[in-house]
Amino acid sequence: MKIDTYKLHRVYLVLPRPIVDSQVRFTDHWLSVLELETDSGLTGLGFELQQGSPTPGLE
């Protein structure tokens, strides 16, 4: 079995309320979602969440 296809989705989320403490203030997040599909039809998803700049594209 091997990975046949993949897709990377980048999602920008505006938070309904800021997340704040004495050091930081977050009003939004970038979410990256990776979809994988194998040559036998199995699929999987993975994700990561970050503040700041989005994950670069896959060009």
C-alpha positions in Angstrom: 0.0 0.0 0.0 1.3 3.5 -0.8 0.0 7.1 -0.8 -1.7 7.8 -4.1 -3.0 11.3 -3.7 -2.9 14.2 -1.2 -4.6 17.6 -0.8 -3.6 20.4 1.5 -6.4 22.8 2.6 -5.6 26.1 4.4 -8.5 27.5 6.4 -8.6 31.0 8.0 -10.7 31.1 11.2 -11.8 34.4 12.9 -12.5 33.7 16.5 -15.8 34.9 17.9 -14.0 36.2 21.0 -10.2 36.9 21.3 -8.0 34.5 23.3 -6.1 36.8 25.7 -3.7 36.6 28.6 -1.0 38.9 29.9 1.4 38.0 27.0 -0.6 37.3 23.9 -3.9 38.2 22.1 -5.3 35.9 19.4 -8.2 37.0 17.2 -7.8 34.5 14.5 -6.1 31.2 13.6 -4.8 29.4 10.5 -5.7 25.7 10.2 -4.0 23.4 7.8 -5.7 20.1 6.9 -4.0 17.3 4.9 -6.1 14.6 3.1 -4.3 11.4 2.1 -5.6 8.6 0.0 -3.9 5.3 -0.6 -3.9 3.2 -3.8 -6.1 0.7 -1.9 -8.8 3.3 -1.1 -8.0 4.1 2.5 -8.2 7.8 3.4 -6.9 9.8 6.3 -6.9 13.4 7.6 -4.4 15.3 9.7 -4.4 18.9 10.9 -2.4 21.5 12.7 -3.4 24.9 14.1 -1.2 28.0 14.2 -1.2 31.7 14.9 0.6 34.1 12.6 1.3 33.4 8.9 -0.4 30.5 7.1 1.5 27.3 6.1 3.0 27.8 2.7 1.3 26.2 -0.3 2.4 23.1 -2.1 3.4 24.6 -5.5 
